[in-house]
Amino acid sequence: MFVVLWEFEVKSGYEQGFERVYGPDGEWVRLFRGDANYQGTRLLRDTARDGIYVTMDLWRSRDAYERFRAAARESYAAIDAACEIMTASERHIGSFEGADI
């Protein structure tokens, strides 16, 4: 398993729109679902800080994720650019592989 985590600071008044776009039926998930190696997305809202969200995208492997990113580069960039109006900041927390011990 490969997990990609992003943190977003959403501008006040854009929370519902952000949740629609990044939620389970949003544009990002629709794009990702086109790849058989995509395993799901979780959208998390911070309970201590208003407007802070984390997305967790799950993929079969790092290689699968990187192949998807290369193949979907233009679509990915278009959605990312359209979403910029909703956020004050965006930070890649990290990318993680499963540590199955």
MIMI-98662 format. One record per atom (N, C-alpha, C): residue in one letter; x, y negated, z. Coordinates in pm, whole numbers, padded with zeros to 5 digits, always signed. Layout:
N
aXYZ/...
// end
This chain:
101
m+00085+00118+00000/m+00000+00000+00000/m+00089-00124+00000/f+00042-00229-00069/f+00111-00356-00076/f+00010-00465-00044/v+00046-00557+00046/v-00046-00662+00093/v+00018-00798+00071/v-00061-00890+00016/v-00017-01028-00005/v-00104-01118+00081/l-00039-01200+00166/l-00111-01290+00257/l-00085-01436+00221/w-00195-01513+00215/w-00188-01657+00190/w-00266-01730+00298/e-00215-01845+00340/e-00286-01932+00434/e-00325-02060+00361/f-00448-02104+00384/f-00501-02224+00321/f-00556-02319+00426/e-00528-02447+00408/e-00595-02550+00485/e-00698-02612+00390/v-00825-02589+00420/v-00933-02632+00332/v-00980-02771+00375/k-00996-02859+00278/k-01043-02995+00306/k-01185-02991+00361/s-01211-03083+00452/s-01345-03093+00512/s-01450-03113+00403/g-01558-03037+00413/g-01666-03045+00316/g-01654-02943+00202/y-01540-02878+00190/y-01517-02780+00084/y-01523-02635+00133/e-01554-02616+00260/e-01549-02482+00318/e-01639-02381+00246/q-01763-02419+00220/q-01854-02325+00154/q-01808-02292+00012/g-01764-02391-00060/g-01713-02366-00195/g-01590-02277-00193/f-01502-02302-00098/f-01382-02220-00084/f-01421-02075-00054/e-01513-02056+00038/e-01556-01921+00074/e-01620-01849-00045/r-01690-01922-00129/r-01749-01861-00250/r-01640-01816-00346/v-01544-01902-00372/v-01439-01873-00470/v-01345-01762-00422/y-01314-01763-00293/y-01217-01668-00238/y-01283-01548-00171/g-01413-01547-00163/g-01487-01439-00096/g-01502-01315-00181/p-01581-01219-00135/p-01590-01086-00198/p-01648-01084-00339/d-01717-01188-00381/d-01770-01194-00517/d-01719-01315-00593/g-01611-01375-00542/g-01558-01497-00601/g-01470-01474-00722/e-01424-01584-00779/e-01343-01580-00900/e-01216-01497-00885/w-01150-01510-00770/w-01026-01434-00752/w-01053-01284-00755/v-01152-01240-00681/v-01183-01097-00677/v-01225-01047-00815/r-01303-01125-00886/r-01343-01083-01022/r-01220-01066-01112/l-01124-01156-01100/l-01001-01143-01178/l-00925-01018-01137/f-00905-00999-01007/f-00828-00885-00957/f-00894-00752-00993/r-01026-00746-00989/r-01097-00621-01015/r-01072-00566-01155/g-01020-00647-01243/g-00986-00600-01376/g-00867-00505-01378/d-00800-00491-01266/d-00685-00401-01257/d-00719-00284-01165/a-00697-00163-01213/a-00731-00042-01137/a-00648-00027-01009/n-00538-00099-00998/n-00452-00089-00880/n-00491-00185-00768/y-00585-00270-00794/y-00637-00363-00692/y-00725-00284-00595/q-00705-00307-00465/q-00779-00231-00364/q-00867-00315-00273/g-00870-00445-00293/g-00962-00527-00216/g-00899-00655-00163/t-00986-00745-00119/t-00945-00872-00060/t-01025-00896+00066/r-00960-00948+00167/r-01028-00990+00289/r-01006-01140+00304/l-01112-01213+00334/l-01104-01356+00360/l-01128-01375+00508/l-01032-01436+00576/l-01039-01455+00721/l-01042-01603+00755/r-01130-01642+00847/r-01140-01781+00892/r-01081-01790+01032/d-00992-01884+01053/d-00928-01904+01183/d-01032-01949+01285/t-01036-01886+01399/t-01134-01922+01502/t-01087-02036+01591/a-00959-02071+01583/a-00905-02177+01668/a-00879-02307+01594/r-00870-02301+01462/r-00837-02421+01384/r-00937-02436+01270/d-01010-02546+01270/d-01107-02572+01163/d-01038-02581+01028/g-01101-02520+00928/g-01055-02533+00792/g-00936-02445+00755/i-00893-02358+00844/i-00779-02270+00815/i-00831-02131+00780/y-00784-02079+00667/y-00823-01948+00618/y-00699-01869+00579/v-00713-01738+00584/v-00609-01648+00534/v-00675-01550+00438/t-00610-01526+00324/t-00655-01421+00234/t-00556-01306+00243/m-00610-01186+00233/m-00531-01064+00236/m-00570-00981+00113/d-00481-00975+00015/d-00505-00900-00107/d-00431-00768-00100/l-00503-00659-00126/l-00446-00526-00114/l-00430-00462-00252/w-00311-00406-00275/w-00275-00342-00402/w-00212-00207-00374/r-00213-00119-00472/r-00154+00014-00454/r-00004+00006-00429/s+00063-00088-00498/s+00209-00099-00484/s+00254-00239-00524/r+00376-00270-00486/r+00435-00398-00525/r+00448-00406-00677/d+00494-00297-00737/d+00510-00294-00883/d+00378-00321-00954/a+00270-00259-00905/a+00138-00278-00966/a+00097-00425-00956/y+00120-00486-00839/y+00086-00627-00820/y+00166-00715-00915/e+00295-00690-00925/e+00379-00772-01011/e+00343-00756-01159/r+00308-00634-01201/r+00262-00613-01340/r+00133-00690-01365/f+00040-00686-01269/f-00084-00761-01282/f-00055-00910-01295/r+00028-00964-01206/r+00059-01108-01209/r+00117-01149-01343/a+00204-01067-01399/a+00263-01099-01529/a+00158-01094-01639/a+00073-00994-01637/a-00028-00977-01741/a-00139-01083-01733/a-00171-01126-01610/a-00282-01220-01589/a-00232-01361-01558/r-00110-01390-01596/r-00046-01518-01561/r-00132-01640-01595/e-00187-01644-01715/e-00264-01761-01757/e-00396-01774-01681/s-00468-01664-01665/s-00595-01667-01591/s-00570-01703-01445/y-00465-01646-01388/y-00428-01674-01248/y-00401-01824-01230/a-00320-01879-01319/a-00285-02021-01311/a-00407-02111-01328/a-00500-02074-01416/a-00620-02154-01438/a-00709-02158-01314/i-00730-02043-01252/i-00812-02040-01130/i-00742-02116-01019/d-00613-02097-01004/d-00536-02166-00901/d-00546-02317-00917/a-00533-02365-01039/a-00541-02510-01065/a-00680-02564-01034/a-00783-02489-01071/a-00921-02533-01045/a-00952-02538-00896/c-00884-02458-00817/c-00912-02451-00673/c-00835-02555-00592/e-00736-02619-00651/e-00652-02712-00578/e-00730-02825-00512/i-00840-02867-00571/i-00918-02978-00515/i-00973-02945-00376/m-00990-02817-00346/m-01051-02776-00220/m-00953-02767-00104/t-00823-02766-00134/t-00725-02740-00027/t-00629-02856-00006/a-00593-02874+00121/a-00490-02972+00157/a-00352-02907+00151/s-00348-02775+00176/s-00221-02703+00167/s-00248-02555+00142/e-00147-02491+00088/e-00151-02349+00057/e-00012-02295+00086/r-00006-02183+00160/r+00125-02129+00198/r+00124-01977+00184/h+00223-01926+00111/h+00240-01781+00100/h+00302-01733+00231/i+00224-01662+00311/i+00273-01611+00439/i+00376-01502+00415/g+00347-01414+00320/g+00440-01307+00289/g+00373-01196+00212/s+00457-01105+00165/s+00412-00985+00094/s+00470-00866+00169/f+00386-00767+00196/f+00424-00659+00286/f+00391-00524+00226/e+00480-00428+00250/e+00455-00291+00211/e+00417-00212+00334/g+00334-00110+00315/g+00294-00025+00427/g+00414+00045+00488/a+00419+00048+00619/a+00527+00114+00691/a+00472+00242+00752/d+00436+00335+00666/d+00377+00461+00712/d+00486+00546+00776/i+00479+00552+00907/i+00581+00626+00982/i+00523+00759+01028/
// end
